[in-house]
Amino acid sequence: MKKLIVIIFTLMLTLFFACAKTSDKLKSGATIKLGFIAPMSGDAASYGKITSQAAIIAVDEINEQGGINGFKVQLIIEDSMGNASTGVSAAEKLIKTDRVLGIVGGVFSSVSLAVAPMAERAKVVMISPASTHKDLPDKGKFIFRDIINDAVQAIVFAKYLATVENVKTASILYINNDYSKGLAMDFWGEFEKEGGNIVASEGVAEGTKDFKSQLRKLAEKNPEALYLPNYVPDVALILKQAKEVGFNAKIYSADSFGNTQIFDLAGDLANGVVFTQSAEQPESQIKKRFVAKYEEKWGEAPEMFSLTAYDAAGIILNAIKLKSSKSIIGGDLNIDRDQLRDFIAATQDYDGASGKIAFTENGDLVGNIGIFIAEDNKFRQLRSYKLEGQNLIELK
């Protein structure tokens, strides 16, 4: 019996130290692997396209400079197809098979929320350039994002509509996923706290293509505003069907609307929609250089999520560059995952294409909210705000 206890205890210690191992040693000639998870196929593939193209530029830039301590960087792109289960499979491959040192992604909140615990257990630093669900950074100390969270944008937008645009009545049509429902509920609570009235709300299952019955129900309440915190393919369908049923309320949306695919899918119906996303910062030389490279390489202009994806990759690669050491004998590259995480967590005023980046104590972005409008098939920032306690402060 005692012998059995000793064996079990030995096995437990072995497992403990195996799990606690935080250092990686790359042999000379190996590559530094950076993972990327996004919807590369399906209805939401445009999000994967604009973010992966940006991450490719970040990796190309560092390889053109000779890599990191002479080691080339390999970007491994995995397709989440925009759903959590596929995203988990993608993360499992990146973490267990490819042994990546970091992950850029996921892009959708449902995917990132599912993947985050895996990254945390494996001590793989993960920075999402697009997942805005308010709970994401709380999934672990290795989990970050460089885009503003949903709770902040929903609260700012609700205050803006109620106190600046003086909207008294609104309705909401949301999809039952982490991103859309989270925004809808936070907006609802804050709008009514500010004296507004949500006269009707409809939630539908993911994959819904016919929204006409929900739109008719909402239209019966004659709201001034219709809030659509949904991804572009869904918003485009809703805009078309709202016109078909004669629903004429002013349309408002969230940061996912800031994807120029909306103009391809909805045409002129997209113009006039007001939405929130991270506020624009003064254009820097870094942003100008990135935009020029992006346009030259891909033949199109980058979008907000392109900027944040480029910066997420850049922050991880910069951490690897500054916190890795090359052995004098043998030329191995030694990388401590805890040190990478701690260095990223301490980020203050990182000079990125999306602006100056700093993280809060729990890995969230320190940032402000912009109010944008779609007009002439382009996006234009109308105003920008920050929250100080419960006060909405306009930035000049």
C-alpha positions in Angstrom: 0.0 0.0 0.0 2.8 2.4 1.0 4.6 1.6 -2.3 1.4 2.4 -4.2 1.1 5.7 -2.4 4.7 6.6 -3.2 4.2 5.7 -6.9 1.0 7.9 -7.1 2.8 10.8 -5.3 5.7 10.5 -7.7 3.4 10.6 -10.7 1.6 13.6 -9.3 4.9 15.4 -8.9 5.9 14.5 -12.4 2.6 15.8 -13.8 2.9 19.0 -11.7 6.3 19.9 -12.9 5.4 19.0 -16.5 2.4 21.4 -16.3 4.5 24.0 -14.5 7.2 24.1 -17.2 7.2 27.6 -18.7 10.4 27.8 -20.8 10.8 26.9 -24.4 14.1 26.2 -26.1 14.2 26.5 -29.9 17.1 24.7 -31.6 19.1 26.6 -34.2 17.3 26.5 -37.5 13.8 26.2 -36.0 11.1 28.8 -36.4 9.3 30.9 -33.9 5.6 30.1 -34.3 2.8 32.6 -33.9 -0.8 31.3 -34.1 -3.7 33.1 -35.7 -7.4 32.2 -35.3 -10.1 33.8 -37.4 -13.1 33.0 -39.7 -11.3 32.4 -43.0 -14.3 30.8 -44.6 -18.1 31.1 -44.4 -20.3 34.2 -44.2 -17.9 36.0 -41.9 -14.7 35.3 -43.9 -14.2 39.0 -44.6 -13.2 39.5 -40.9 -10.6 36.8 -41.2 -9.3 38.3 -44.5 -8.7 41.8 -43.2 -7.1 40.7 -39.9 -4.9 37.9 -41.3 -3.6 40.2 -44.0 -2.5 42.6 -41.3 -0.8 39.9 -39.2 1.1 38.7 -42.3 2.5 42.2 -42.7 3.7 42.2 -39.1 5.5 38.9 -39.5 6.9 39.8 -42.9 8.4 43.0 -41.4 10.2 41.2 -38.6 11.5 38.5 -41.0 12.8 41.2 -43.4 14.8 42.5 -40.4 16.5 39.1 -39.9 13.9 37.6 -37.6 14.3 37.5 -33.9 17.9 36.7 -32.8 18.3 35.2 -36.3 15.2 33.0 -35.9 12.5 33.4 -38.6 8.9 33.8 -37.5 6.2 31.5 -39.0 2.5 32.7 -38.9 0.2 29.7 -38.7 -3.4 30.7 -39.7 -6.2 28.5 -38.6 -9.9 28.9 -39.7 -12.4 29.1 -36.9 -15.3 29.4 -39.4 -16.7 31.9 -36.9 -17.9 29.2 -34.4 -16.6 28.1 -31.0 -16.2 24.4 -31.6 -14.1 24.8 -34.7 -12.1 27.5 -32.9 -11.4 25.1 -30.1 -10.1 22.5 -32.6 -7.9 25.2 -34.2 -6.5 26.3 -30.8 -5.8 22.7 -29.8 -3.7 22.2 -33.0 -1.8 25.5 -32.5 -1.1 24.8 -28.8 -0.4 21.1 -28.7 1.0 20.3 -32.2 2.5 23.6 -33.4 3.7 24.7 -30.0 3.0 28.4 -30.8 4.3 31.0 -28.4 1.4 33.3 -28.9 -2.0 33.6 -30.6 -3.6 36.5 -32.4 -7.3 36.0 -32.1 -9.9 34.9 -32.0 -11.9 37.4 -33.9 -15.5 36.6 -32.7 -16.2 36.8 -29.0 -17.8 33.3 -28.8 -14.6 31.8 -30.3 -12.2 33.7 -28.0 -14.2 32.9 -24.9 -14.0 29.2 -25.8 -10.3 29.3 -26.7 -9.1 31.5 -23.8 -9.1 28.8 -21.1 -7.0 26.5 -23.3 -4.4 29.3 -23.9 -4.4 30.1 -20.2 -3.7 26.5 -19.2 -0.9 26.2 -21.7 0.6 29.6 -20.9 0.2 30.8 -24.4 -0.3 34.6 -24.5 -3.4 35.5 -26.6 -4.3 38.9 -27.8 -7.6 39.4 -29.6 -7.9 42.2 -32.1 -11.6 42.1 -32.4 -13.4 40.1 -29.5 -15.1 42.7 -27.4 -17.2 40.7 -24.9 -16.7 42.3 -21.5 -15.8 39.0 -19.8 -12.9 37.9 -22.1 -9.9 39.4 -20.2 -11.2 37.8 -17.0 -10.6 34.3 -18.5 -6.9 34.4 -17.4 -3.8 36.4 -17.0 -2.5 35.3 -20.4 -5.5 36.8 -22.1 -5.5 40.3 -23.6 -7.2 42.4 -26.3 -6.3 45.6 -28.0 -9.8 46.7 -28.8 -12.4 48.4 -26.6 -14.8 46.2 -24.7 -18.5 45.8 -25.2 -19.7 47.1 -21.9 -17.9 50.4 -22.4 -19.1 50.9 -25.9 -22.7 49.9 -25.1 -22.8 52.2 -22.1 -21.3 55.1 -24.0 -23.6 54.6 -26.9 -26.7 54.4 -24.7 -25.7 57.6 -22.9 -25.0 59.3 -26.2 -28.4 58.4 -27.7 -30.3 59.4 -24.6 -28.5 62.6 -23.7 -26.9 63.9 -27.0 -29.3 62.7 -29.7 -32.3 62.8 -27.3 -33.7 59.5 -28.4 -36.6 58.5 -26.1 -37.7 55.2 -27.5 -35.6 52.3 -29.0 -35.9 48.7 -30.0 -33.3 46.0 -30.2 -32.8 43.1 -32.6 -29.9 40.8 -31.6 -28.5 37.4 -32.4 -28.2 34.9 -29.5 -24.4 34.8 -29.4 -22.0 36.1 -26.8 -21.1 39.3 -28.7 -24.6 40.4 -29.9 -26.6 39.5 -26.8 -24.0 41.0 -24.4 -24.0 44.3 -26.2 -27.8 44.3 -26.4 -28.3 43.7 -22.6 -25.7 46.3 -21.6 -27.2 48.9 -24.0 -30.7 48.2 -22.7 -29.8 48.6 -19.1 -27.9 51.9 -19.6 -30.4 53.4 -22.0 -33.3 52.9 -19.5 -31.1 54.2 -16.7 -30.6 57.4 -18.7 -34.4 57.8 -19.0 -34.9 56.1 -22.4 -37.4 53.3 -23.0 -36.7 50.0 -24.8 -40.2 49.5 -26.2 -39.5 46.1 -27.8 -36.7 43.6 -28.1 -36.2 40.5 -30.2 -33.5 37.8 -30.0 -33.0 35.2 -32.8 -30.9 32.1 -33.2 -27.6 32.2 -35.0 -28.0 31.3 -38.7 -31.3 33.1 -39.0 -31.9 34.5 -42.4 -35.4 35.8 -42.3 -36.0 38.6 -39.8 -39.2 39.9 -41.2 -41.6 38.6 -38.4 -39.3 40.1 -35.7 -39.1 43.4 -37.6 -42.9 43.6 -37.9 -43.3 43.1 -34.2 -40.7 45.8 -33.5 -42.3 48.2 -36.0 -45.6 47.9 -34.2 -44.1 49.8 -31.2 -43.0 52.7 -33.5 -39.6 53.2 -31.9 -37.4 56.1 -32.9 -34.3 53.9 -33.0 -33.4 50.3 -33.9 -30.2 49.0 -32.3 -28.5 46.2 -34.2 -25.4 45.0 -32.4 -24.7 42.3 -34.9 -22.1 41.1 -37.4 -22.2 42.6 -40.9 -23.9 39.6 -42.8 -26.8 39.8 -40.3 -27.0 43.6 -40.3 -27.1 43.6 -44.1 -30.0 41.2 -44.2 -31.9 43.1 -41.6 -31.4 46.5 -43.4 -32.9 45.0 -46.6 -35.8 43.3 -44.8 -36.5 46.4 -42.7 -37.0 48.3 -45.9 -39.2 45.6 -47.3 -41.6 45.6 -44.3 -41.6 49.4 -44.1 -39.7 49.8 -40.8 -38.3 53.3 -40.9 -36.6 53.8 -37.5 -33.1 55.3 -37.5 -30.5 52.5 -37.4 -27.7 52.2 -34.9 -25.0 49.5 -34.6 -21.8 48.5 -32.9 -18.1 48.1 -33.8 -18.6 45.0 -36.0 -20.4 47.3 -38.4 -17.1 49.0 -39.2 -16.2 46.5 -41.9 -16.5 47.8 -45.5 -18.1 44.5 -46.6 -21.4 46.2 -45.4 -21.4 48.4 -48.5 -21.0 45.3 -50.7 -23.8 43.5 -49.0 -26.3 46.3 -48.2 -25.4 49.0 -50.7 -26.8 52.4 -50.0 -28.9 51.1 -47.1 -25.8 51.1 -45.0 -25.3 54.8 -45.4 -26.7 56.8 -42.5 -26.2 54.0 -39.9 -24.5 55.4 -36.8 -22.2 53.0 -34.8 -19.5 52.7 -32.2 -16.0 51.5 -32.3 -12.6 52.4 -30.8 -12.0 56.1 -31.2 -9.6 57.2 -33.9 -6.3 58.5 -32.6 -4.1 61.1 -34.3 -2.4 59.5 -37.3 1.1 58.5 -36.6 4.0 57.7 -38.9 3.6 54.1 -37.9 0.0 54.1 -39.1 1.0 55.8 -42.4 3.7 53.3 -43.1 1.4 50.4 -42.3 -1.5 51.7 -44.5 0.9 52.2 -47.4 2.3 48.7 -47.0 -1.2 47.2 -46.7 -2.5 49.0 -49.8 0.6 48.0 -51.8 0.5 44.3 -50.8 -3.3 43.7 -50.8 -4.6 46.4 -53.2 -7.1 47.8 -50.7 -7.2 50.0 -47.6 -7.0 48.5 -44.1 -9.9 48.7 -41.7 -10.0 49.2 -37.9 -9.7 45.4 -37.3 -6.7 45.4 -39.6 -5.0 48.0 -37.5 -5.6 46.1 -34.2 -4.6 42.7 -35.7 -1.3 44.2 -36.9 -0.7 45.7 -33.4 -1.6 42.4 -31.6 0.9 40.5 -33.7 3.5 43.3 -33.2 3.1 43.3 -29.4 3.6 39.6 -29.1 6.6 39.6 -31.5 8.1 42.6 -29.7 7.8 40.8 -26.4 9.5 37.6 -27.8 12.3 39.8 -29.3 13.0 41.6 -26.0 12.5 38.7 -23.5 14.2 35.8 -25.4 17.9 35.0 -25.1 20.2 33.2 -27.5 22.7 30.6 -26.0 26.3 31.3 -26.7 27.0 27.6 -27.1 24.7 25.9 -29.7 22.8 29.0 -30.6 19.5 27.8 -29.0 16.8 30.4 -28.4 15.4 30.4 -24.8 12.0 31.8 -24.2 10.2 32.0 -20.9 6.4 32.1 -21.3 5.8 33.8 -17.9 8.2 36.5 -18.8 6.5 37.1 -22.1 3.2 37.4 -20.4 4.5 39.8 -17.7 6.2 42.0 -20.3 3.0 42.3 -22.3 0.9 42.9 -19.2 3.2 45.9 -18.4 2.6 47.5 -21.9 2.2 51.2 -21.7 2.1 53.5 -24.7 3.0 50.9 -27.3 3.2 52.8 -30.5 0.9 50.9 -32.8 -1.0 51.5 -36.1 -4.2 51.8 -34.1 -2.6 54.4 -31.8 -1.0 54.3 -28.4 -1.8 51.0 -26.6 -1.8 50.3 -22.9 -3.5 47.5 -21.0 -5.4 47.6 -17.7 -4.5 45.3 -14.9 -6.7 42.5 -16.2 -5.5 42.7 -19.8 -8.2 45.0 -21.3 -7.4 47.9 -23.5 -7.3 51.4 -22.1 -9.2 53.3 -24.7 -12.0 55.6 -25.8 -15.1 55.2 -27.9 -15.8 56.9 -31.2 -19.3 57.6 -32.7 -19.1 56.9 -36.4 -21.5 57.3 -39.3 -21.5 55.4 -42.7 -21.8 57.9 -45.5 -20.9 57.8 -49.2 -19.7 54.2 -48.7 -17.1 55.3 -46.1 -16.9 55.6 -42.3 -16.5 59.0 -40.6 -16.0 59.7 -36.9 -18.5 62.2 -35.6 -17.4 62.4 -32.0 -15.3 60.6 -29.4 -15.9 60.0 -25.7 -14.5 58.6 -22.5 -16.2 57.5 -19.4 -15.2 59.0 -16.0 -17.2 57.1 -13.5 -20.8 57.5 -14.8 -20.0 60.7 -16.7 -19.8 60.9 -20.5 -16.9 63.2 -21.4 -16.5 64.3 -25.0 -12.9 64.4 -26.3 -11.8 67.3 -28.5 
